[in-house]
Amino acid sequence: MVEEATVSPLKNFVAGGVAGACLLLAGHPLDTIKVRLQTQPKAAQYVVYTGAYDCFRKTVSKEGLLGLYKGMGAPLAGVAPMMAISFLGFGLGKQLQQTDPSKPLTHTQIFLSGCLAGVFTTVIVAPGERIKCLLQVQSSSGGSKYAGPLDCAVQLYKEQGVRSIYKGTVLTLIRDVPSNGLYFLTYDYLKTLLTPEGQSVTQLSTPNILLAGGVAGILNWTIALPPDVLKSNFQTAAEGKYRGLLDVLQTLLREEGPRALYKGFNAVFLRAFPANAACFLGFEVALKGLNLLAPGW
């Protein structure tokens, strides 16, 4: 297999933005369902949604198809820099560990490079996730405290400043650092595995890119879902309800048992494959286009 050529930071930024937009457009409806399932109140005899399909049906019935795209403004506004930083963080991690260009990185080094990408993106992801979750939950609970992403950000800032906007950052790190490591490791490994002998990974076929990206997304969420449940509950809870991470975990386990950590499981895994397949396909296609249109970048 021929090694993949080094890509410029500017091309990574543009292609990463395309990848993020593809991921968001393909996956946001099921992300809305996931958050509503994770944060719905637990009652003794009644729950708002009995599962992913029930949540989908009720959301479309009450709010139309656009209801599935509630809260998309905040992550969309940050998706280009987020994915750019993610891919650049991954590339930087590989570069820092590449002592000999002629030798491929080990799986451990690829994993650590992905972890670094997770650290980089948290700065942008955390506030966007906080706003997104609040907007998604309010639309399902009948309230309308926030008029949109900007209004939500302004109100949060007025309440407790930047600290309120970044509420849940530690949980975002716990979710994204190890899961990004596995995410990039899986994609890199499958891309190499699926590339025919003597060809470059840049020549990988569209079906194989979709397969590698989709599988990477599923494995990513396998370890990311429990901390994601904790993060969603913490970020959407009333101020002062939880003292911290352990309090959220203990409360959920006490009230709903271990299954609470996998609330939204169906929606997450239905979303993971197509969203991440679209993400990596968007990145690879954008990268090829940039190499043709602007080879000197």
C-alpha distance (Angstrom), angle and dihedral (degrees) to the residues before:
residue distance angle dihedral
M1 . . .
V2 3.80 . .
E3 3.80 114.5 .
E4 3.80 120.4 -112.6
A5 3.80 115.1 -102.9
T6 3.80 121.6 -113.2
V7 3.79 112.2 -95.0
S8 3.80 124.1 -144.3
P9 3.83 119.4 -113.1
L10 3.82 91.5 -117.2
K11 3.80 92.3 53.8
N12 3.80 89.9 47.1
F13 3.79 90.0 52.7
V14 3.81 95.4 50.2
A15 3.82 95.2 41.3
G16 3.81 90.1 45.0
G17 3.79 90.3 54.1
V18 3.80 90.8 52.4
A19 3.82 89.9 47.8
G20 3.80 92.1 51.5
A21 3.80 93.2 48.4
C22 3.82 90.4 50.8
L23 3.80 91.2 48.6
L24 3.79 92.8 49.1
L25 3.79 97.4 46.1
A26 3.80 92.0 47.7
G27 3.79 97.3 42.3
H28 3.81 110.6 29.8
P29 3.85 97.9 88.2
L30 3.80 91.3 58.2
D31 3.80 90.2 41.5
T32 3.82 88.1 58.9
I33 3.80 89.8 51.3
K34 3.82 90.3 47.7
V35 3.81 93.5 53.2
R36 3.81 93.4 46.2
L37 3.80 91.2 51.0
Q38 3.81 91.7 46.9
T39 3.81 95.7 49.3
Q40 3.81 103.9 35.0
P41 3.82 113.1 122.9
K42 3.77 116.8 -99.9
A43 3.80 113.4 -126.6
A44 3.77 129.9 179.8
Q45 3.80 96.9 -120.6
Y46 3.78 105.6 10.5
V47 3.79 139.2 47.5
V48 3.79 125.0 -177.2
Y49 3.81 94.3 -131.1
T50 3.80 127.1 25.5
G51 3.80 93.8 -163.6
A52 3.79 147.6 -31.7
Y53 3.81 96.1 -65.5
D54 3.80 92.5 45.7
C55 3.81 89.9 51.3
F56 3.81 90.9 48.5
R57 3.79 92.5 49.0
K58 3.81 95.3 47.8
T59 3.80 93.5 44.2
V60 3.81 93.5 51.9
S61 3.81 91.6 42.8
K62 3.82 94.3 52.5
E63 3.81 102.2 30.8
G64 3.79 107.0 17.9
L65 3.80 125.7 -126.2
L66 3.79 90.7 -53.8
G67 3.80 87.5 65.0
L68 3.80 87.4 72.7
Y69 3.81 89.2 60.6
K70 3.81 95.7 53.4
G71 3.78 111.9 138.4
M72 3.80 94.5 15.9
G73 3.81 93.8 123.8
A74 3.80 95.3 74.3
P75 3.82 98.4 50.8
L76 3.83 91.1 39.0
A77 3.80 90.8 56.3
G78 3.79 90.2 54.1
V79 3.77 100.7 34.5
A80 3.83 98.4 94.4
P81 3.81 96.8 51.8
M82 3.81 91.0 37.2
M83 3.79 95.0 55.6
A84 3.80 91.4 38.0
I85 3.80 90.4 54.5
S86 3.79 90.4 43.4
F87 3.79 94.6 55.0
L88 3.79 91.9 39.0
G89 3.81 91.0 49.1
F90 3.79 89.8 51.6
G91 3.79 90.9 48.6
L92 3.80 92.5 46.7
G93 3.79 90.8 50.2
K94 3.79 90.4 53.5
Q95 3.80 91.8 46.1
L96 3.81 92.9 51.3
Q97 3.80 91.1 53.1
Q98 3.82 97.5 40.2
T99 3.81 101.9 99.8
D100 3.80 93.1 159.2
P101 3.85 117.3 33.3
S102 3.79 90.6 -157.8
K103 3.81 92.7 61.0
P104 3.83 121.8 72.7
L105 3.78 118.7 -126.3
T106 3.80 118.8 -102.9
H107 3.79 121.6 -113.5
T108 3.81 89.3 -105.8
Q109 3.80 91.1 54.8
I110 3.81 91.6 48.9
F111 3.81 89.4 50.0
L112 3.82 92.2 50.7
S113 3.80 90.2 48.5
G114 3.80 88.9 55.2
C115 3.80 90.3 48.8
L116 3.80 89.1 55.5
A117 3.81 89.1 53.5
G118 3.81 88.4 55.1
V119 3.80 91.4 53.4
F120 3.80 92.0 49.7
T121 3.80 95.8 49.7
T122 3.80 96.6 47.6
V123 3.82 91.1 79.2
I124 3.81 88.8 65.2
V125 3.80 100.4 27.6
A126 3.83 98.7 53.7
P127 3.84 99.2 63.0
G128 3.80 92.1 38.2
E129 3.82 90.8 52.1
R130 3.81 91.6 47.8
I131 3.82 92.1 53.4
K132 3.81 93.7 40.8
C133 3.80 93.9 52.4
L134 3.81 93.3 47.6
L135 3.81 91.5 51.3
Q136 3.80 93.0 45.4
V137 3.79 93.1 50.3
Q138 3.81 96.8 45.4
S139 3.80 91.8 54.4
S140 3.80 90.8 54.9
S141 3.80 96.0 44.5
G142 3.79 96.1 51.9
G143 3.80 97.0 -112.9
S144 3.78 127.0 121.2
K145 3.79 105.3 -164.1
Y146 3.80 92.5 140.1
A147 3.81 124.2 49.4
G148 3.80 92.9 -159.6
P149 3.81 145.3 -41.5
L150 3.81 95.4 -60.9
D151 3.79 93.4 46.2
C152 3.81 89.7 48.3
A153 3.82 91.8 51.2
V154 3.82 92.1 48.2
Q155 3.81 93.0 49.3
L156 3.79 92.6 47.6
Y157 3.79 90.5 50.2
K158 3.80 91.5 50.1
E159 3.81 91.1 50.9
Q160 3.79 100.4 53.2
G161 3.78 107.6 -17.5
V162 3.80 124.4 -121.2
R163 3.80 90.5 -22.0
S164 3.81 90.6 68.8
I165 3.81 93.0 49.5
Y166 3.82 90.8 51.1
K167 3.81 94.9 45.5
G168 3.81 108.0 139.6
T169 3.81 96.5 27.5
V170 3.82 94.1 131.6
L171 3.80 90.5 51.3
T172 3.80 89.5 48.4
L173 3.81 89.0 54.3
I174 3.81 91.4 48.2
R175 3.79 88.9 51.4
D176 3.79 100.5 41.4
V177 3.81 106.5 37.0
P178 3.84 100.3 63.2
S179 3.81 94.2 29.3
N180 3.81 92.1 53.3
G181 3.78 89.0 49.9
L182 3.80 90.8 55.6
Y183 3.82 90.9 40.1
F184 3.80 96.3 58.2
L185 3.79 93.3 36.1
T186 3.81 91.4 55.5
Y187 3.80 94.2 46.3
D188 3.80 93.2 45.6
Y189 3.80 92.2 47.2
L190 3.82 94.9 47.0
K191 3.79 92.2 44.6
T192 3.79 89.6 54.9
L193 3.81 92.5 43.2
L194 3.81 93.6 50.2
T195 3.81 96.0 45.7
P196 3.83 111.8 99.6
E197 3.79 116.8 -119.5
G198 3.81 112.6 -86.1
Q199 3.81 94.6 19.9
S200 3.79 130.5 105.1
V201 3.79 120.4 -112.1
T202 3.82 85.7 -122.4
Q203 3.82 87.3 69.8
L204 3.79 94.3 58.9
S205 3.81 112.4 136.1
T206 3.81 122.3 -110.0
P207 3.86 94.5 -111.9
N208 3.81 90.4 51.8
I209 3.81 92.3 48.2
L210 3.81 89.2 50.9
L211 3.80 91.0 47.9
A212 3.81 94.3 48.6
G213 3.80 93.0 45.6
G214 3.80 94.3 45.3
V215 3.80 94.6 49.3
A216 3.82 90.1 46.3
G217 3.79 89.2 53.9
I218 3.80 93.6 50.7
L219 3.81 93.8 49.8
N220 3.79 90.0 45.0
W221 3.81 92.0 57.9
T222 3.79 93.1 43.0
I223 3.80 89.1 74.9
A224 3.82 97.6 24.5
L225 3.82 98.8 57.7
P226 3.84 100.9 77.7
P227 3.84 94.4 51.8
D228 3.82 88.3 41.2
V229 3.82 90.1 57.6
L230 3.81 89.9 50.0
K231 3.82 91.0 47.3
S232 3.82 94.3 49.4
N233 3.81 92.2 50.0
F234 3.80 93.2 45.1
Q235 3.81 94.6 47.2
T236 3.81 95.0 47.9
A237 3.82 97.5 41.1
A238 3.79 122.2 106.5
E239 3.79 113.4 -94.0
G240 3.80 110.5 -83.0
K241 3.82 96.6 15.2
Y242 3.81 92.4 113.3
R243 3.79 126.6 35.4
G244 3.79 93.1 -156.0
L245 3.80 147.6 -54.2
L246 3.80 97.1 -46.0
D247 3.80 91.5 48.5
V248 3.81 91.2 54.4
L249 3.80 90.9 48.2
Q250 3.82 94.5 46.9
T251 3.81 92.5 46.6
L252 3.80 93.9 51.2
L253 3.80 93.4 45.3
R254 3.80 91.8 47.1
E255 3.81 95.5 47.8
E256 3.81 101.9 35.0
G257 3.81 109.0 9.9
P258 3.84 129.4 -128.4
R259 3.81 91.7 -45.2
A260 3.80 87.9 71.5
L261 3.81 89.2 74.4
Y262 3.80 89.5 63.8
K263 3.79 99.0 46.0
G264 3.78 108.9 142.6
F265 3.82 90.9 26.8
N266 3.81 94.9 141.9
A267 3.80 94.5 46.8
V268 3.81 92.1 46.7
F269 3.77 95.8 51.6
L270 3.79 94.2 40.7
R271 3.81 86.5 54.7
A272 3.80 99.1 40.0
F273 3.79 100.1 70.2
P274 3.83 102.0 45.5
A275 3.81 94.9 36.5
N276 3.79 95.7 51.4
A277 3.78 93.2 38.3
A278 3.82 87.1 55.7
C279 3.81 90.0 45.6
F280 3.79 96.5 56.1
L281 3.80 93.4 38.5
G282 3.80 89.3 52.8
F283 3.79 90.1 49.8
E284 3.80 95.3 48.5
V285 3.83 93.9 44.8
A286 3.81 92.3 47.2
L287 3.78 90.4 48.2
K288 3.80 92.6 51.9
G289 3.80 90.2 47.9
L290 3.79 92.0 50.9
N291 3.79 91.5 48.5
L292 3.81 89.2 54.9
L293 3.81 98.1 41.5
A294 3.79 99.6 36.7
P295 3.81 110.3 19.2
G296 3.80 90.9 160.0
W297 3.82 96.2 60.2
